[in-house]
Amino acid sequence: MDNMDMAKLMSMLSKMDKKDLEQGLSKVAQVLNSPEKDKIISEINKNMKTDK
């Protein structure tokens, strides 16, 4: 992830309320602990590229 993406991500996170942020972070934690982590991350990356 380059700095531009990181800045965009940080600005998105700063606009979320605390409850949404905590839910999002727990989902991220679940993904990172998942045995299918690499598959999920590559799917997310593919989806992000097609959105642009």
Contact map, one row per residue, 1 for C-alpha under 8 A:
1110110000000000000000000000000000000000000000000000
1111110000000000000000000000000000000000000000000000
1111111000000000000000000000000000000000000000000000
0111111100000000000000000000000000000000000000000000
1111111110000000000000000000000000000000000000000000
1111111111000000000000000000000000000000000000000000
0011111111100000000000000000000000000000000000000000
0001111111110000000000000000000000000000000000000000
0000111111111000000000000000000000000000000000000000
0000011111111100000000000000000000000000000000000000
0000001111111110000000000000000000000000000000000000
0000000111111111000000000000000000000000000000000000
0000000011111111000010000000000000000000000000000000
0000000001111111100000000000000000000000000000000000
0000000000111111100000000000000000000000000000000000
0000000000011111110110000000000000000000000000000000
0000000000000111111110000000000000000000000000000000
0000000000000001111111000000000000000000000000000000
0000000000000000111111100000000000000000000000000000
0000000000000001111111110000000000000000000000000000
0000000000001001111111111000000000000000000000000000
0000000000000000011111111100000000000000000000000000
0000000000000000001111111110000000000000000000000000
0000000000000000000111111111000000000000000000000000
0000000000000000000011111111100000000000000000000000
0000000000000000000001111111110000000000000000000000
0000000000000000000000111111111000000000000000000000
0000000000000000000000011111111100000000000000000000
0000000000000000000000001111111110000000000000000000
0000000000000000000000000111111111000000000000000000
0000000000000000000000000011111111011001000000000000
0000000000000000000000000001111111001000000000000000
0000000000000000000000000000111111101000000000000000
0000000000000000000000000000011111111000000000000000
0000000000000000000000000000000011111100000000000000
0000000000000000000000000000001001111111000000000000
0000000000000000000000000000001111111111100000000000
0000000000000000000000000000000000111111110000000000
0000000000000000000000000000000000011111111000000000
0000000000000000000000000000001000011111111100000000
0000000000000000000000000000000000001111111110000000
0000000000000000000000000000000000000111111111000000
0000000000000000000000000000000000000011111111100000
0000000000000000000000000000000000000001111111110000
0000000000000000000000000000000000000000111111111000
0000000000000000000000000000000000000000011111111100
0000000000000000000000000000000000000000001111111110
0000000000000000000000000000000000000000000111111111
0000000000000000000000000000000000000000000011111111
0000000000000000000000000000000000000000000001111111
0000000000000000000000000000000000000000000000111111
0000000000000000000000000000000000000000000000011111
